[in-house]
Amino acid sequence: MSMTRLDHGAYTIGWVCALSEEMTAAMAMLDTTHDNLPQPPSDYNNYCLGSIGEFNIAIAGLPSGDIGSHSASVVAARMLATFPNLKIGVMVGIGGGVPSKEHDIRLGDIVVSVPANGFGGVVQHDMGKNTKDGGWVRIGSLNGPPSVLKTTISKLRSLHQIRGSKIEFYLSEMVGRYPKLSPQFTRQESYPDILYEPEPEDPKAFQGWKEVERPPRQPHDSTQIHYGLISSGNQVIKSGRVRDEISARLGGVLCFEMEAAGLMNELPCVVVRGICDYADAHKNGLWQEYAAAVAAAYTKELITALPTSILEKHASQETTTMTMLPMIPGHVATAHGQSIDTGPHWIVPFLRNKQFVGREQELSTLRQWSSSKDISHSMAIFGLGGVGKTQIALEFACRSREENPKFSVFWVPATDRLAFEQAYKQIGQILNIPGIDADGADIKQLVKDALGDRSMGPWLMIVDNADDINMVFRQPTNVEVTAPALIDYIPFNPNGSTLITTRNRKVAVKQAANNIIYLEIMGPEDAQKLLEKSVLRQEILSGVDATKELLGILGFLPLAIIHAAAYINENDTTISEYTGLYNDNEIEVMKVLSEDFEVHGRYKTMRDSIATTWLISLSQLTRTNPVAIDYLSFMACVSSHNIPQSLLPRAPSKKQALEAIGALKAYSFIKKREDGPSFDMHPLVHLASKNWLRNEGRLQVWTDQTLLRLVELLPDGGHQNRATWTAYLPHAKYILTSIVAMEGDLQVVILAEKLAKCLYSNGEYNQAYQAYERALELRTKACGMDNRDTLRNRFGMAEALNHQGKCKEAERQHREILELRKKVLGPKDPEVGKSLNYLAQALYDGGKYAEAEQAHRDALVLQNEVLHPEHPSTLTTTSYLAETLRIQGKYEEAEEMHRNLLKTRLRVAGEEYPGTLASMSCLGAAQRDLGNYADAEQSHRRVLNLRIKVLGDRHPHTAITKRWLSDALMHQEKYEEAFRLNQEALQLQIDLLGPKHPNTILTLGNLGDIFFFQGQNDRAVEIYHEVLDRQLHVLGPEHPETLEGMDSLANALYNQGKDAEAKEMHQKVFEARVRILGPQHPKTLATPR
């Protein structure tokens, strides 16, 4: 290699190594080496100078035998003093890996520091202080890599996914140049790579090292690169247990080493480590040279990927902003701390609208509110979309800044959570808020705290398009809120004002109380001025009548006027030519629009006008993209919200489908959702499109096509692909309520039946009943009453009633259906057995256990005769029979039946089948009755996890499982978790079933039990009284569940010292149980007398 001599200022990258092996690997990666340069007397470092590609690099090693963060810090400080233009650094060498379930780290792998878990990429795990209570808390924080390195790492990761890494190439090149480095610095298959389980904390429990079994890697995948957090400390970690404890405390680290903590706050750098051991008791030196080599090879590839044209600019920015994280618990500032830039700042995504006109009264009101000292500085504008809310907010921002140049303005779109957070992050970055770029940082809270500081200058925050009340505000619930309300992050400061724009009046009132402005459509004069400012050729406005006609058609709505002007400008048309696009028949167009929009009263005036503007775009789209028009026509026939892309009709090609979606988004007819491949269609566009179809005579054609598509995609309920077909349900509901089915139209009937079955499977029993009722009406017209499918719809209605808690009506209907099925289908038809079984369930829910048992047995006899013992219907009947035996106190027999049935169902259908989960749940209930509460807990936990996976966390069956699990926990005195689960179940059942549903009442009773078991008798009595009142009203005085409620209340009254009242109530319970359950029932025997 040629030798070159440069000056100190030519070197822009500093490379630091700790060990001689690391220095060897680093030197071997240089493309060229340079002559040494003179050093200041204070610099004792020994450098190797060279270049990789176009980058000149200074390599320095730590003093031999003197490793650790302090030594690294000294070396970095000296290097920076000697080479004044160093912009970025790399700390490259070996480290101890931290394998986990998330990261399959092996010896010879590479770990690269990137921000994670709220840290900058490297965390010093042993930097802390003792607390007053004898504990220890980690303090301090370290900087992350500079932006140019982070973006380059991102680019490199993408390149690796596309074409793989160049590590093997660079290693081969290294050995070619320096043959003596082989074999030590190359991979040796003879080197063992064994991971052992961590040792136990108690040495006495140690029974020898156990190897962790790991699948072998393919040869082409022998070296993997991992990105995440590196832990740095001043002591070598030689314990698998300690390693994992520290990692868990920090949220998961990938590697341990000893030097990086001393470098991160001196030189903006990235840390690259080759894994040579697992930071446990099995350290050895076999892998050190190769680990150093792969780390150096990765670093060379990283350097070659740096953007040479912008490195100087980015690096200089980084050296001026290198800072500590903010002072929060566990962090401290250093000499490199930064302060918040208090402004003034202008963070607004739009230029001032030169076409803005009017709205002076509204602007004056906003100015008065924002400057008043007597009222809140929270303000809101609400009104129809397109009425000009955003434009007023923008004009107000501009005027506020003009009046006070020290005024900061921050613009935050609230169209979704992502847009909101991105805007907050931009604010945080411009304000220079410490920690804003840290991975995992609470960006919104950091910005709120900063703007809430009174040292900030005057500011205005505009929260635009805050339309979703459930996103903006936290709605009342007893269940823990998973996504914090955005309103919680709106800052408050006497020096600041907040202005929200929204289409939702509730959002405006909740945020701004009386400081709200309802924005109406423009007056004729302001609308005329807006049109004049918006069109380019003023001479076309000379026709007063034509202009008035245009403004009348557009309904004086600003958005419609601007759209019309844009069309006129782009196409260089006249006002008359533009209005002529309505086929010179304004009256007919408006008549059609008015007729169709009448049901949507709040859209009556304004939506008509917008629709007429959109008709022009529809006409253009018809000519340029027929597939887009097909998609739009289809969407007009389904619900406007959350339209899955998979629901759309098939396009001739993927390319045409892509271009059609692109065209619709370009016209803003649809908007892609952030939560998946689906779209929202603006309600006004939806209405206009449907009217347009009707006007074109094609609405029925597209309704029929949409109907067929939904029939094709919607299943007959069940649990398979539930996440997919659940998204289709709102669209099936919409089309069934928006069409008038022709008599005998079987496709409409089939869709209604599929919708009912899916709603039933989803646990939406009220809606399922209505859907079955509609399906019954349609099927009866198509096929008559004496038809198998007609009877199935009646059966579905009865089952939906039973699940609504209306067991008496369900029993009556099931009896009628049973007799009809015997008559129409024959007494041996399998559906007769099904009717017997579900009649028995209605009897069970009504407390008629003996009669229910007999009906189940009759059904089982028939099903065993006409089906087979392992048919799903036969197994379901067996399960119900076992549950009926359990409720009658035959606990051992029921437990054995449920256990055997569960084995069969696991073998036949698998654990995720709903029937299997039902058997599992019933087994848990039987275990509970036998007093095996730990077994019951285990069973119910298994069911809960599977039901959440299969049915979701808002299904009635999931709620029931939470109640059963809560009961098992309560009997084991695990009251805190029992209370939490019971509250979750109770709130869910109130939401889904209503407060007077029998299952809801049972869960409320379970809440009373939790208080009773903890000795909180007063609270228990209060709840038991409420439970009993509901049971008496819903179930009647002699229902077994009512008697259970009376028994619980009597027990609590006894504990309150109200012996006479308790004794009298117990006597009533005993007498009723003898009569209803029998004298030998366990609950009868357990009743105090």
PyMOL commands that set and color helices and strands:
alter all, ss='L'
color gray80, all
select helices_A, chain A and resi 8-10+20-28+69-82+147-163+167-177+179-181+203-205+219-221+240-249+260-262+288-304+311-321+360-371+389-403+417-431+443-452+469-472+486-489+505-512+524-534+538-542+544-554+558-571+575-580+586-597+601-603+606-624+626-635+645-647+654-666+683-696+699-713+722-726+729-738+746-761+765-783+788-803+807-825+830-845+849-866+872-887+891-908+914-929+933-951+956-970+975-992+998-1013+1017-1034+1040-1055+1059-1076+1082-1086
alter helices_A, ss='H'
color red, helices_A
select strands_A, chain A and resi 3-4+13-17+32-34+47-52+55-61+88-97+110-113+122-124+128-130+136-138+225-228+230-232+255-257+269-277+346-347+378-382+408-413+459-464+496-502+516-518+643-644+670-672+678-681
alter strands_A, ss='S'
color yellow, strands_A
deselect
rebuild
show_as cartoon
